[in-house]
């Protein structure tokens, strides 16, 4: 069973429990809400981000020019 603070009248005759405004139901007391009670699960894992493959030339422009010069010298 959850222990709660006794309800007390707040401004304008409204009932407050733990700083929240909740009108009491018939024969019941509002329960306080505490976000610090219970389990909190946060998943923050690093993962790979894949991008589109890039088409790279098999030979660089400089190597193609060098081969062209060598072929021209052999002739």
PDB file of N, CA, C, O and CB in Angstrom:
ATOM      1  N   UNK A   1       0.847  -1.170   0.000  1.00  0.00           N
ATOM      2  CA  UNK A   1       0.000   0.000   0.000  1.00  0.00           C
ATOM      3  C   UNK A   1       0.897   1.239   0.000  1.00  0.00           C
ATOM      4  O   UNK A   1       1.897   1.290   0.716  1.00  0.00           O
ATOM      5  CB  UNK A   1      -0.966  -0.005   1.223  1.00  0.00           C
ATOM      6  N   UNK A   2       0.536   2.221  -0.796  1.00  0.00           N
ATOM      7  CA  UNK A   2       1.314   3.442  -0.951  1.00  0.00           C
ATOM      8  C   UNK A   2       0.935   4.423   0.131  1.00  0.00           C
ATOM      9  O   UNK A   2      -0.243   4.717   0.337  1.00  0.00           O
ATOM     10  CB  UNK A   2       1.104   4.062  -2.339  1.00  0.00           C
ATOM     11  N   UNK A   3       1.955   4.933   0.831  1.00  0.00           N
ATOM     12  CA  UNK A   3       1.700   5.970   1.829  1.00  0.00           C
ATOM     13  C   UNK A   3       1.622   7.300   1.108  1.00  0.00           C
ATOM     14  O   UNK A   3       2.475   7.611   0.277  1.00  0.00           O
ATOM     15  CB  UNK A   3       2.807   5.993   2.936  1.00  0.00           C
ATOM     16  N   UNK A   4       0.626   8.068   1.413  1.00  0.00           N
ATOM     17  CA  UNK A   4       0.512   9.373   0.774  1.00  0.00           C
ATOM     18  C   UNK A   4       0.336  10.444   1.836  1.00  0.00           C
ATOM     19  O   UNK A   4      -0.069  10.185   2.969  1.00  0.00           O
ATOM     20  CB  UNK A   4      -0.666   9.400  -0.226  1.00  0.00           C
ATOM     21  N   UNK A   5       0.659  11.655   1.415  1.00  0.00           N
ATOM     22  CA  UNK A   5       0.468  12.790   2.315  1.00  0.00           C
ATOM     23  C   UNK A   5      -1.024  13.037   2.481  1.00  0.00           C
ATOM     24  O   UNK A   5      -1.804  12.754   1.571  1.00  0.00           O
ATOM     25  CB  UNK A   5       1.185  14.066   1.778  1.00  0.00           C
ATOM     26  N   UNK A   6      -1.421  13.552   3.612  1.00  0.00           N
ATOM     27  CA  UNK A   6      -2.841  13.901   3.745  1.00  0.00           C
ATOM     28  C   UNK A   6      -3.176  15.053   2.809  1.00  0.00           C
ATOM     29  O   UNK A   6      -2.402  15.998   2.661  1.00  0.00           O
ATOM     30  CB  UNK A   6      -3.186  14.276   5.212  1.00  0.00           C
ATOM     31  N   UNK A   7      -4.328  14.959   2.189  1.00  0.00           N
ATOM     32  CA  UNK A   7      -4.750  16.016   1.275  1.00  0.00           C
ATOM     33  C   UNK A   7      -5.052  17.265   2.080  1.00  0.00           C
ATOM     34  O   UNK A   7      -5.593  17.188   3.183  1.00  0.00           O
ATOM     35  CB  UNK A   7      -5.988  15.582   0.443  1.00  0.00           C
ATOM     36  N   UNK A   8      -4.703  18.403   1.532  1.00  0.00           N
ATOM     37  CA  UNK A   8      -4.942  19.674   2.223  1.00  0.00           C
ATOM     38  C   UNK A   8      -5.534  20.662   1.223  1.00  0.00           C
ATOM     39  O   UNK A   8      -5.188  20.646   0.042  1.00  0.00           O
ATOM     40  CB  UNK A   8      -3.619  20.238   2.855  1.00  0.00           C
ATOM     41  N   UNK A   9      -6.418  21.513   1.702  1.00  0.00           N
ATOM     42  CA  UNK A   9      -7.010  22.479   0.775  1.00  0.00           C
ATOM     43  C   UNK A   9      -5.962  23.477   0.311  1.00  0.00           C
ATOM     44  O   UNK A   9      -5.169  23.983   1.104  1.00  0.00           O
ATOM     45  CB  UNK A   9      -8.191  23.213   1.433  1.00  0.00           C
ATOM     46  N   UNK A  10      -5.974  23.748  -0.972  1.00  0.00           N
ATOM     47  CA  UNK A  10      -5.030  24.697  -1.553  1.00  0.00           C
ATOM     48  C   UNK A  10      -5.734  25.978  -1.919  1.00  0.00           C
ATOM     49  O   UNK A  10      -6.806  26.271  -1.390  1.00  0.00           O
ATOM     50  CB  UNK A  10      -4.344  24.104  -2.778  1.00  0.00           C
ATOM     51  N   UNK A  11      -5.146  26.754  -2.824  1.00  0.00           N
ATOM     52  CA  UNK A  11      -5.762  28.007  -3.243  1.00  0.00           C
ATOM     53  C   UNK A  11      -7.100  27.755  -3.936  1.00  0.00           C
ATOM     54  O   UNK A  11      -7.265  26.763  -4.645  1.00  0.00           O
ATOM     55  CB  UNK A  11      -4.821  28.776  -4.175  1.00  0.00           C
ATOM     56  N   UNK A  12      -8.007  28.620  -3.733  1.00  0.00           N
ATOM     57  CA  UNK A  12      -9.352  28.589  -4.331  1.00  0.00           C
ATOM     58  C   UNK A  12     -10.118  27.340  -3.928  1.00  0.00           C
ATOM     59  O   UNK A  12     -10.985  26.890  -4.678  1.00  0.00           O
ATOM     60  CB  UNK A  12      -9.258  28.665  -5.852  1.00  0.00           C
ATOM     61  N   UNK A  13      -9.820  26.760  -2.749  1.00  0.00           N
ATOM     62  CA  UNK A  13     -10.580  25.626  -2.249  1.00  0.00           C
ATOM     63  C   UNK A  13     -10.297  24.309  -2.939  1.00  0.00           C
ATOM     64  O   UNK A  13     -11.015  23.336  -2.709  1.00  0.00           O
ATOM     65  CB  UNK A  13     -12.004  25.918  -2.363  1.00  0.00           C
ATOM     66  N   UNK A  14      -9.265  24.243  -3.787  1.00  0.00           N
ATOM     67  CA  UNK A  14      -8.949  22.985  -4.462  1.00  0.00           C
ATOM     68  C   UNK A  14      -8.034  22.156  -3.575  1.00  0.00           C
ATOM     69  O   UNK A  14      -7.300  22.693  -2.745  1.00  0.00           O
ATOM     70  CB  UNK A  14      -8.287  23.243  -5.842  1.00  0.00           C
ATOM     71  N   UNK A  15      -8.086  20.858  -3.756  1.00  0.00           N
ATOM     72  CA  UNK A  15      -7.259  19.956  -2.957  1.00  0.00           C
ATOM     73  C   UNK A  15      -5.933  19.728  -3.665  1.00  0.00           C
ATOM     74  O   UNK A  15      -5.882  19.530  -4.878  1.00  0.00           O
ATOM     75  CB  UNK A  15      -7.984  18.608  -2.708  1.00  0.00           C
ATOM     76  N   UNK A  16      -4.862  19.762  -2.879  1.00  0.00           N
ATOM     77  CA  UNK A  16      -3.541  19.523  -3.462  1.00  0.00           C
ATOM     78  C   UNK A  16      -2.851  18.406  -2.710  1.00  0.00           C
ATOM     79  O   UNK A  16      -2.984  18.292  -1.492  1.00  0.00           O
ATOM     80  CB  UNK A  16      -2.679  20.805  -3.436  1.00  0.00           C
ATOM     81  N   UNK A  17      -2.124  17.593  -3.422  1.00  0.00           N
ATOM     82  CA  UNK A  17      -1.293  16.549  -2.837  1.00  0.00           C
ATOM     83  C   UNK A  17       0.059  16.650  -3.509  1.00  0.00           C
ATOM     84  O   UNK A  17       0.158  16.538  -4.731  1.00  0.00           O
ATOM     85  CB  UNK A  17      -1.927  15.115  -3.012  1.00  0.00           C
ATOM     86  N   UNK A  18       1.094  16.857  -2.730  1.00  0.00           N
ATOM     87  CA  UNK A  18       2.461  16.972  -3.235  1.00  0.00           C
ATOM     88  C   UNK A  18       2.572  18.021  -4.333  1.00  0.00           C
ATOM     89  O   UNK A  18       3.302  17.824  -5.304  1.00  0.00           O
ATOM     90  CB  UNK A  18       2.941  15.629  -3.757  1.00  0.00           C
ATOM     91  N   UNK A  19       1.871  19.111  -4.192  1.00  0.00           N
ATOM     92  CA  UNK A  19       1.997  20.208  -5.142  1.00  0.00           C
ATOM     93  C   UNK A  19       1.145  20.068  -6.393  1.00  0.00           C
ATOM     94  O   UNK A  19       1.200  20.944  -7.257  1.00  0.00           O
ATOM     95  CB  UNK A  19       3.406  20.343  -5.539  1.00  0.00           C
ATOM     96  N   UNK A  20       0.351  18.992  -6.529  1.00  0.00           N
ATOM     97  CA  UNK A  20      -0.509  18.846  -7.699  1.00  0.00           C
ATOM     98  C   UNK A  20      -1.945  19.108  -7.300  1.00  0.00           C
ATOM     99  O   UNK A  20      -2.328  18.889  -6.150  1.00  0.00           O
ATOM    100  CB  UNK A  20      -0.364  17.442  -8.327  1.00  0.00           C
ATOM    101  N   UNK A  21      -2.730  19.570  -8.234  1.00  0.00           N
ATOM    102  CA  UNK A  21      -4.140  19.855  -7.951  1.00  0.00           C
ATOM    103  C   UNK A  21      -4.987  18.703  -8.462  1.00  0.00           C
ATOM    104  O   UNK A  21      -5.132  18.512  -9.670  1.00  0.00           O
ATOM    105  CB  UNK A  21      -4.588  21.198  -8.601  1.00  0.00           C
ATOM    106  N   UNK A  22      -5.536  17.947  -7.547  1.00  0.00           N
ATOM    107  CA  UNK A  22      -6.414  16.828  -7.892  1.00  0.00           C
ATOM    108  C   UNK A  22      -7.626  16.868  -6.982  1.00  0.00           C
ATOM    109  O   UNK A  22      -7.475  16.753  -5.766  1.00  0.00           O
ATOM    110  CB  UNK A  22      -5.671  15.463  -7.769  1.00  0.00           C
ATOM    111  N   UNK A  23      -8.823  17.026  -7.527  1.00  0.00           N
ATOM    112  CA  UNK A  23      -9.996  16.971  -6.656  1.00  0.00           C
ATOM    113  C   UNK A  23     -10.188  15.535  -6.186  1.00  0.00           C
ATOM    114  O   UNK A  23     -10.083  14.608  -6.989  1.00  0.00           O
ATOM    115  CB  UNK A  23     -11.273  17.492  -7.389  1.00  0.00           C
ATOM    116  N   UNK A  24     -10.468  15.332  -4.893  1.00  0.00           N
ATOM    117  CA  UNK A  24     -10.630  13.965  -4.403  1.00  0.00           C
ATOM    118  C   UNK A  24     -11.920  13.344  -4.916  1.00  0.00           C
ATOM    119  O   UNK A  24     -12.942  14.019  -5.044  1.00  0.00           O
ATOM    120  CB  UNK A  24     -10.611  13.941  -2.878  1.00  0.00           C
ATOM    121  N   UNK A  25     -11.859  12.046  -5.209  1.00  0.00           N
ATOM    122  CA  UNK A  25     -13.051  11.317  -5.636  1.00  0.00           C
ATOM    123  C   UNK A  25     -13.870  10.962  -4.407  1.00  0.00           C
ATOM    124  O   UNK A  25     -13.435  11.231  -3.287  1.00  0.00           O
ATOM    125  CB  UNK A  25     -12.675  10.037  -6.442  1.00  0.00           C
ATOM    126  N   UNK A  26     -15.034  10.370  -4.583  1.00  0.00           N
ATOM    127  CA  UNK A  26     -15.870  10.013  -3.436  1.00  0.00           C
ATOM    128  C   UNK A  26     -15.203   8.916  -2.605  1.00  0.00           C
ATOM    129  O   UNK A  26     -15.036   7.789  -3.071  1.00  0.00           O
ATOM    130  CB  UNK A  26     -17.266   9.552  -3.907  1.00  0.00           C
ATOM    131  N   UNK A  27     -14.825   9.255  -1.371  1.00  0.00           N
ATOM    132  CA  UNK A  27     -14.239   8.282  -0.454  1.00  0.00           C
ATOM    133  C   UNK A  27     -12.802   7.897  -0.751  1.00  0.00           C
ATOM    134  O   UNK A  27     -12.290   6.949  -0.157  1.00  0.00           O
ATOM    135  CB  UNK A  27     -15.057   7.067  -0.455  1.00  0.00           C
ATOM    136  N   UNK A  28     -12.143   8.600  -1.647  1.00  0.00           N
ATOM    137  CA  UNK A  28     -10.746   8.268  -1.965  1.00  0.00           C
ATOM    138  C   UNK A  28      -9.872   9.485  -1.772  1.00  0.00           C
ATOM    139  O   UNK A  28     -10.342  10.622  -1.804  1.00  0.00           O
ATOM    140  CB  UNK A  28     -10.615   7.742  -3.409  1.00  0.00           C
ATOM    141  N   UNK A  29      -8.608   9.232  -1.573  1.00  0.00           N
ATOM    142  CA  UNK A  29      -7.628  10.312  -1.483  1.00  0.00           C
ATOM    143  C   UNK A  29      -6.724  10.243  -2.700  1.00  0.00           C
ATOM    144  O   UNK A  29      -6.329   9.155  -3.120  1.00  0.00           O
ATOM    145  CB  UNK A  29      -6.799  10.220  -0.165  1.00  0.00           C
ATOM    146  N   UNK A  30      -6.393  11.394  -3.269  1.00  0.00           N
ATOM    147  CA  UNK A  30      -5.487  11.376  -4.421  1.00  0.00           C
ATOM    148  C   UNK A  30      -4.101  10.876  -4.004  1.00  0.00           C
ATOM    149  O   UNK A  30      -3.641  11.144  -2.894  1.00  0.00           O
ATOM    150  CB  UNK A  30      -5.381  12.786  -5.050  1.00  0.00           C
ATOM    151  N   UNK A  31      -3.454  10.156  -4.898  1.00  0.00           N
ATOM    152  CA  UNK A  31      -2.121   9.629  -4.619  1.00  0.00           C
ATOM    153  C   UNK A  31      -1.071  10.563  -5.201  1.00  0.00           C
ATOM    154  O   UNK A  31      -1.256  11.099  -6.293  1.00  0.00           O
ATOM    155  CB  UNK A  31      -1.958   8.202  -5.193  1.00  0.00           C
ATOM    156  N   UNK A  32       0.020  10.761  -4.489  1.00  0.00           N
ATOM    157  CA  UNK A  32       1.087  11.606  -5.046  1.00  0.00           C
ATOM    158  C   UNK A  32       1.811  10.882  -6.172  1.00  0.00           C
ATOM    159  O   UNK A  32       1.947   9.659  -6.154  1.00  0.00           O
ATOM    160  CB  UNK A  32       2.090  12.011  -3.947  1.00  0.00           C
ATOM    161  N   UNK A  33       2.264  11.636  -7.133  1.00  0.00           N
ATOM    162  CA  UNK A  33       3.024  11.077  -8.248  1.00  0.00           C
ATOM    163  C   UNK A  33       4.477  11.450  -8.057  1.00  0.00           C
ATOM    164  O   UNK A  33       4.807  12.628  -7.924  1.00  0.00           O
ATOM    165  CB  UNK A  33       2.489  11.586  -9.622  1.00  0.00           C
ATOM    166  N   UNK A  34       5.343  10.461  -8.044  1.00  0.00           N
ATOM    167  CA  UNK A  34       6.772  10.712  -7.890  1.00  0.00           C
ATOM    168  C   UNK A  34       7.513  10.050  -9.039  1.00  0.00           C
ATOM    169  O   UNK A  34       7.552   8.821  -9.111  1.00  0.00           O
ATOM    170  CB  UNK A  34       7.292  10.191  -6.521  1.00  0.00           C
ATOM    171  N   UNK A  35       8.108  10.838  -9.948  1.00  0.00           N
ATOM    172  CA  UNK A  35       8.832  10.232 -11.067  1.00  0.00           C
ATOM    173  C   UNK A  35      10.122   9.546 -10.632  1.00  0.00           C
ATOM    174  O   UNK A  35      10.749   8.862 -11.441  1.00  0.00           O
ATOM    175  CB  UNK A  35       9.146  11.284 -12.103  1.00  0.00           C
ATOM    176  N   UNK A  36      10.537   9.709  -9.375  1.00  0.00           N
ATOM    177  CA  UNK A  36      11.782   9.120  -8.908  1.00  0.00           C
ATOM    178  C   UNK A  36      11.589   7.705  -8.376  1.00  0.00           C
ATOM    179  O   UNK A  36      12.564   7.044  -8.018  1.00  0.00           O
ATOM    180  CB  UNK A  36      12.392   9.989  -7.837  1.00  0.00           C
ATOM    181  N   UNK A  37      10.348   7.231  -8.318  1.00  0.00           N
ATOM    182  CA  UNK A  37      10.070   5.894  -7.813  1.00  0.00           C
ATOM    183  C   UNK A  37       9.924   4.953  -9.002  1.00  0.00           C
ATOM    184  O   UNK A  37       9.236   5.279  -9.969  1.00  0.00           O
ATOM    185  CB  UNK A  37       8.788   5.880  -6.921  1.00  0.00           C
ATOM    186  N   UNK A  38      10.563   3.791  -8.939  1.00  0.00           N
ATOM    187  CA  UNK A  38      10.453   2.812 -10.011  1.00  0.00           C
ATOM    188  C   UNK A  38      11.739   2.722 -10.807  1.00  0.00           C
ATOM    189  O   UNK A  38      12.771   3.265 -10.412  1.00  0.00           O
ATOM    190  CB  UNK A  38       9.295   3.159 -10.930  1.00  0.00           C
ATOM    191  N   UNK A  39      11.666   2.040 -11.920  1.00  0.00           N
ATOM    192  CA  UNK A  39      12.843   1.829 -12.751  1.00  0.00           C
ATOM    193  C   UNK A  39      12.796   2.741 -13.958  1.00  0.00           C
ATOM    194  O   UNK A  39      11.736   3.006 -14.526  1.00  0.00           O
ATOM    195  CB  UNK A  39      12.946   0.365 -13.192  1.00  0.00           C
ATOM    196  N   UNK A  40      13.965   3.213 -14.332  1.00  0.00           N
ATOM    197  CA  UNK A  40      14.102   4.045 -15.515  1.00  0.00           C
ATOM    198  C   UNK A  40      15.087   3.358 -16.437  1.00  0.00           C
ATOM    199  O   UNK A  40      16.207   3.051 -16.029  1.00  0.00           O
ATOM    200  CB  UNK A  40      14.568   5.494 -15.157  1.00  0.00           C
ATOM    201  N   UNK A  41      14.692   3.116 -17.651  1.00  0.00           N
ATOM    202  CA  UNK A  41      15.549   2.417 -18.603  1.00  0.00           C
ATOM    203  C   UNK A  41      15.890   3.360 -19.741  1.00  0.00           C
ATOM    204  O   UNK A  41      15.000   3.884 -20.411  1.00  0.00           O
ATOM    205  CB  UNK A  41      14.866   1.132 -19.137  1.00  0.00           C
ATOM    206  N   UNK A  42      17.182   3.574 -19.959  1.00  0.00           N
ATOM    207  CA  UNK A  42      17.642   4.426 -21.048  1.00  0.00           C
ATOM    208  C   UNK A  42      18.600   3.602 -21.888  1.00  0.00           C
ATOM    209  O   UNK A  42      19.565   3.041 -21.369  1.00  0.00           O
ATOM    210  CB  UNK A  42      18.325   5.738 -20.516  1.00  0.00           C
ATOM    211  N   UNK A  43      18.338   3.530 -23.176  1.00  0.00           N
ATOM    212  CA  UNK A  43      19.194   2.772 -24.074  1.00  0.00           C
ATOM    213  C   UNK A  43      19.940   3.749 -24.959  1.00  0.00           C
ATOM    214  O   UNK A  43      19.339   4.426 -25.793  1.00  0.00           O
ATOM    215  CB  UNK A  43      18.375   1.761 -24.921  1.00  0.00           C
ATOM    216  N   UNK A  44      21.239   3.820 -24.779  1.00  0.00           N
ATOM    217  CA  UNK A  44      22.066   4.709 -25.590  1.00  0.00           C
ATOM    218  C   UNK A  44      23.283   3.917 -26.033  1.00  0.00           C
ATOM    219  O   UNK A  44      24.305   3.909 -25.347  1.00  0.00           O
ATOM    220  CB  UNK A  44      22.483   6.004 -24.798  1.00  0.00           C
ATOM    221  N   UNK A  45      23.180   3.256 -27.163  1.00  0.00           N
ATOM    222  CA  UNK A  45      24.278   2.434 -27.650  1.00  0.00           C
ATOM    223  C   UNK A  45      24.779   2.986 -28.972  1.00  0.00           C
ATOM    224  O   UNK A  45      24.010   3.493 -29.789  1.00  0.00           O
ATOM    225  CB  UNK A  45      23.841   0.965 -27.804  1.00  0.00           C
ATOM    226  N   UNK A  46      26.076   2.876 -29.160  1.00  0.00           N
ATOM    227  CA  UNK A  46      26.675   3.310 -30.418  1.00  0.00           C
ATOM    228  C   UNK A  46      26.422   2.242 -31.476  1.00  0.00           C
ATOM    229  O   UNK A  46      26.553   1.048 -31.204  1.00  0.00           O
ATOM    230  CB  UNK A  46      28.201   3.580 -30.251  1.00  0.00           C
ATOM    231  N   UNK A  47      26.069   2.664 -32.656  1.00  0.00           N
ATOM    232  CA  UNK A  47      25.837   1.711 -33.737  1.00  0.00           C
ATOM    233  C   UNK A  47      26.439   2.263 -35.021  1.00  0.00           C
ATOM    234  O   UNK A  47      26.659   3.467 -35.157  1.00  0.00           O
ATOM    235  CB  UNK A  47      24.318   1.424 -33.916  1.00  0.00           C
ATOM    236  N   UNK A  48      26.699   1.364 -35.952  1.00  0.00           N
ATOM    237  CA  UNK A  48      27.273   1.773 -37.226  1.00  0.00           C
ATOM    238  C   UNK A  48      26.216   2.459 -38.077  1.00  0.00           C
ATOM    239  O   UNK A  48      25.057   2.043 -38.107  1.00  0.00           O
ATOM    240  CB  UNK A  48      27.864   0.566 -37.969  1.00  0.00           C
ATOM    241  N   UNK A  49      26.627   3.508 -38.764  1.00  0.00           N
ATOM    242  CA  UNK A  49      25.744   4.195 -39.692  1.00  0.00           C
ATOM    243  C   UNK A  49      26.321   3.979 -41.077  1.00  0.00           C
ATOM    244  O   UNK A  49      27.412   4.462 -41.382  1.00  0.00           O
ATOM    245  CB  UNK A  49      25.601   5.726 -39.349  1.00  0.00           C
ATOM    246  N   UNK A  50      25.601   3.263 -41.908  1.00  0.00           N
ATOM    247  CA  UNK A  50      26.096   2.947 -43.241  1.00  0.00           C
ATOM    248  C   UNK A  50      25.664   4.018 -44.230  1.00  0.00           C
ATOM    249  O   UNK A  50      24.539   4.515 -44.184  1.00  0.00           O
ATOM    250  CB  UNK A  50      25.597   1.568 -43.693  1.00  0.00           C
ATOM    251  N   UNK A  51      26.588   4.364 -45.131  1.00  0.00           N
ATOM    252  CA  UNK A  51      26.268   5.347 -46.162  1.00  0.00           C
ATOM    253  C   UNK A  51      26.329   4.657 -47.523  1.00  0.00           C
ATOM    254  O   UNK A  51      26.733   3.499 -47.622  1.00  0.00           O
ATOM    255  CB  UNK A  51      27.247   6.569 -46.105  1.00  0.00           C
ATOM    256  N   UNK A  52      25.931   5.366 -48.552  1.00  0.00           N
ATOM    257  CA  UNK A  52      25.952   4.808 -49.896  1.00  0.00           C
ATOM    258  C   UNK A  52      27.399   4.538 -50.305  1.00  0.00           C
ATOM    259  O   UNK A  52      28.279   5.339 -49.989  1.00  0.00           O
ATOM    260  CB  UNK A  52      25.259   5.766 -50.905  1.00  0.00           C
ATOM    261  N   UNK A  53      27.665   3.438 -50.993  1.00  0.00           N
ATOM    262  CA  UNK A  53      29.038   3.165 -51.432  1.00  0.00           C
ATOM    263  C   UNK A  53      29.471   4.180 -52.487  1.00  0.00           C
ATOM    264  O   UNK A  53      28.678   4.599 -53.330  1.00  0.00           O
ATOM    265  CB  UNK A  53      29.155   1.728 -51.992  1.00  0.00           C
ATOM    266  N   UNK A  54      30.733   4.560 -52.421  1.00  0.00           N
ATOM    267  CA  UNK A  54      31.263   5.538 -53.366  1.00  0.00           C
ATOM    268  C   UNK A  54      32.047   4.805 -54.446  1.00  0.00           C
ATOM    269  O   UNK A  54      32.821   3.895 -54.152  1.00  0.00           O
ATOM    270  CB  UNK A  54      32.160   6.589 -52.646  1.00  0.00           C
ATOM    271  N   UNK A  55      31.845   5.201 -55.680  1.00  0.00           N
ATOM    272  CA  UNK A  55      32.546   4.582 -56.794  1.00  0.00           C
ATOM    273  C   UNK A  55      33.890   5.280 -56.933  1.00  0.00           C
ATOM    274  O   UNK A  55      33.956   6.479 -57.204  1.00  0.00           O
ATOM    275  CB  UNK A  55      31.714   4.667 -58.121  1.00  0.00           C
ATOM    276  N   UNK A  56      34.962   4.511 -56.744  1.00  0.00           N
ATOM    277  CA  UNK A  56      36.307   5.059 -56.857  1.00  0.00           C
ATOM    278  C   UNK A  56      36.962   4.509 -58.114  1.00  0.00           C
ATOM    279  O   UNK A  56      36.771   3.339 -58.445  1.00  0.00           O
ATOM    280  CB  UNK A  56      37.153   4.724 -55.601  1.00  0.00           C
ATOM    281  N   UNK A  57      37.731   5.331 -58.822  1.00  0.00           N
ATOM    282  CA  UNK A  57      38.424   4.826 -60.012  1.00  0.00           C
ATOM    283  C   UNK A  57      39.514   3.833 -59.605  1.00  0.00           C
ATOM    284  O   UNK A  57      40.126   3.966 -58.545  1.00  0.00           O
ATOM    285  CB  UNK A  57      39.036   5.996 -60.828  1.00  0.00           C
ATOM    286  N   UNK A  58      39.747   2.832 -60.468  1.00  0.00           N
ATOM    287  CA  UNK A  58      40.789   1.851 -60.172  1.00  0.00           C
ATOM    288  C   UNK A  58      42.176   2.473 -60.302  1.00  0.00           C
ATOM    289  O   UNK A  58      43.100   2.111 -59.575  1.00  0.00           O
ATOM    290  CB  UNK A  58      40.664   0.639 -61.106  1.00  0.00           C
ATOM    291  N   UNK A  59      42.309   3.412 -61.236  1.00  0.00           N
ATOM    292  CA  UNK A  59      43.591   4.097 -61.424  1.00  0.00           C
ATOM    293  C   UNK A  59      43.367   5.591 -61.240  1.00  0.00           C
ATOM    294  O   UNK A  59      42.337   6.133 -61.641  1.00  0.00           O
ATOM    295  CB  UNK A  59      44.202   3.791 -62.836  1.00  0.00           C
ATOM    296  N   UNK A  60      44.338   6.242 -60.632  1.00  0.00           N
ATOM    297  CA  UNK A  60      44.220   7.683 -60.446  1.00  0.00           C
ATOM    298  C   UNK A  60      44.515   8.398 -61.761  1.00  0.00           C
ATOM    299  O   UNK A  60      45.099   7.817 -62.676  1.00  0.00           O
ATOM    300  CB  UNK A  60      45.176   8.173 -59.333  1.00  0.00           C
ATOM    301  N   UNK A  61      44.113   9.639 -61.845  1.00  0.00           N
ATOM    302  CA  UNK A  61      44.331  10.443 -63.050  1.00  0.00           C
ATOM    303  C   UNK A  61      45.825  10.603 -63.296  1.00  0.00           C
ATOM    304  O   UNK A  61      46.271  10.540 -64.442  1.00  0.00           O
ATOM    305  CB  UNK A  61      43.650  11.830 -62.923  1.00  0.00           C
ATOM    306  N   UNK A  62      46.604  10.810 -62.238  1.00  0.00           N
ATOM    307  CA  UNK A  62      48.051  10.984 -62.389  1.00  0.00           C
ATOM    308  C   UNK A  62      48.697   9.712 -62.939  1.00  0.00           C
ATOM    309  O   UNK A  62      49.588   9.797 -63.784  1.00  0.00           O
ATOM    310  CB  UNK A  62      48.692  11.365 -61.040  1.00  0.00           C
ATOM    311  N   UNK A  63      48.270   8.542 -62.479  1.00  0.00           N
ATOM    312  CA  UNK A  63      48.830   7.281 -62.965  1.00  0.00           C
ATOM    313  C   UNK A  63      48.478   7.063 -64.428  1.00  0.00           C
ATOM    314  O   UNK A  63      49.310   6.579 -65.196  1.00  0.00           O
ATOM    315  CB  UNK A  63      48.325   6.104 -62.120  1.00  0.00           C
ATOM    316  N   UNK A  64      47.257   7.412 -64.827  1.00  0.00           N
ATOM    317  CA  UNK A  64      46.873   7.274 -66.234  1.00  0.00           C
ATOM    318  C   UNK A  64      47.711   8.191 -67.117  1.00  0.00           C
ATOM    319  O   UNK A  64      48.110   7.791 -68.211  1.00  0.00           O
ATOM    320  CB  UNK A  64      45.378   7.584 -66.418  1.00  0.00           C
ATOM    321  N   UNK A  65      47.987   9.419 -66.662  1.00  0.00           N
ATOM    322  CA  UNK A  65      48.825  10.341 -67.440  1.00  0.00           C
ATOM    323  C   UNK A  65      50.245   9.799 -67.560  1.00  0.00           C
ATOM    324  O   UNK A  65      50.847   9.882 -68.630  1.00  0.00           O
ATOM    325  CB  UNK A  65      48.843  11.743 -66.789  1.00  0.00           C
ATOM    326  N   UNK A  66      50.788   9.245 -66.479  1.00  0.00           N
ATOM    327  CA  UNK A  66      52.138   8.690 -66.487  1.00  0.00           C
ATOM    328  C   UNK A  66      52.227   7.511 -67.453  1.00  0.00           C
ATOM    329  O   UNK A  66      53.197   7.405 -68.202  1.00  0.00           O
ATOM    330  CB  UNK A  66      52.549   8.254 -65.071  1.00  0.00           C
ATOM    331  N   UNK A  67      51.238   6.628 -67.449  1.00  0.00           N
ATOM    332  CA  UNK A  67      51.226   5.495 -68.373  1.00  0.00           C
ATOM    333  C   UNK A  67      51.115   5.974 -69.817  1.00  0.00           C
ATOM    334  O   UNK A  67      51.746   5.406 -70.709  1.00  0.00           O
ATOM    335  CB  UNK A  67      50.069   4.543 -68.040  1.00  0.00           C
ATOM    336  N   UNK A  68      50.315   7.016 -70.053  1.00  0.00           N
ATOM    337  CA  UNK A  68      50.183   7.562 -71.408  1.00  0.00           C
ATOM    338  C   UNK A  68      51.515   8.132 -71.878  1.00  0.00           C
ATOM    339  O   UNK A  68      51.877   7.949 -73.041  1.00  0.00           O
ATOM    340  CB  UNK A  68      49.089   8.653 -71.456  1.00  0.00           C
ATOM    341  N   UNK A  69      52.260   8.823 -71.001  1.00  0.00           N
ATOM    342  CA  UNK A  69      53.575   9.362 -71.365  1.00  0.00           C
ATOM    343  C   UNK A  69      54.558   8.230 -71.658  1.00  0.00           C
ATOM    344  O   UNK A  69      55.342   8.331 -72.602  1.00  0.00           O
ATOM    345  CB  UNK A  69      54.123  10.263 -70.237  1.00  0.00           C
ATOM    346  N   UNK A  70      54.531   7.160 -70.874  1.00  0.00           N
ATOM    347  CA  UNK A  70      55.434   6.030 -71.097  1.00  0.00           C
ATOM    348  C   UNK A  70      55.128   5.350 -72.430  1.00  0.00           C
ATOM    349  O   UNK A  70      56.051   4.965 -73.147  1.00  0.00           O
ATOM    350  CB  UNK A  70      55.324   5.015 -69.944  1.00  0.00           C
ATOM    351  N   UNK A  71      53.847   5.194 -72.774  1.00  0.00           N
ATOM    352  CA  UNK A  71      53.483   4.590 -74.057  1.00  0.00           C
ATOM    353  C   UNK A  71      53.939   5.482 -75.211  1.00  0.00           C
ATOM    354  O   UNK A  71      54.382   4.986 -76.247  1.00  0.00           O
ATOM    355  CB  UNK A  71      51.956   4.350 -74.132  1.00  0.00           C
ATOM    356  N   UNK A  72      53.827   6.802 -75.027  1.00  0.00           N
ATOM    357  CA  UNK A  72      54.235   7.737 -76.084  1.00  0.00           C
ATOM    358  C   UNK A  72      55.746   7.686 -76.285  1.00  0.00           C
ATOM    359  O   UNK A  72      56.211   7.817 -77.417  1.00  0.00           O
ATOM    360  CB  UNK A  72      53.791   9.179 -75.739  1.00  0.00           C
ATOM    361  N   UNK A  73      56.535   7.498 -75.210  1.00  0.00           N
ATOM    362  CA  UNK A  73      57.992   7.437 -75.332  1.00  0.00           C
ATOM    363  C   UNK A  73      58.436   6.137 -75.998  1.00  0.00           C
ATOM    364  O   UNK A  73      59.437   6.131 -76.715  1.00  0.00           O
ATOM    365  CB  UNK A  73      58.649   7.572 -73.953  1.00  0.00           C
ATOM    366  N   UNK A  74      57.722   5.045 -75.781  1.00  0.00           N
ATOM    367  CA  UNK A  74      58.088   3.758 -76.366  1.00  0.00           C
ATOM    368  C   UNK A  74      57.852   3.746 -77.867  1.00  0.00           C
ATOM    369  O   UNK A  74      58.519   2.987 -78.571  1.00  0.00           O
ATOM    370  CB  UNK A  74      57.302   2.634 -75.708  1.00  0.00           C
ATOM    371  N   UNK A  75      56.963   4.527 -78.372  1.00  0.00           N
ATOM    372  CA  UNK A  75      56.659   4.534 -79.802  1.00  0.00           C
ATOM    373  C   UNK A  75      57.645   5.324 -80.568  1.00  0.00           C
ATOM    374  O   UNK A  75      57.534   5.432 -81.789  1.00  0.00           O
ATOM    375  CB  UNK A  75      55.299   5.068 -80.057  1.00  0.00           C
TER     376      UNK A  75
END
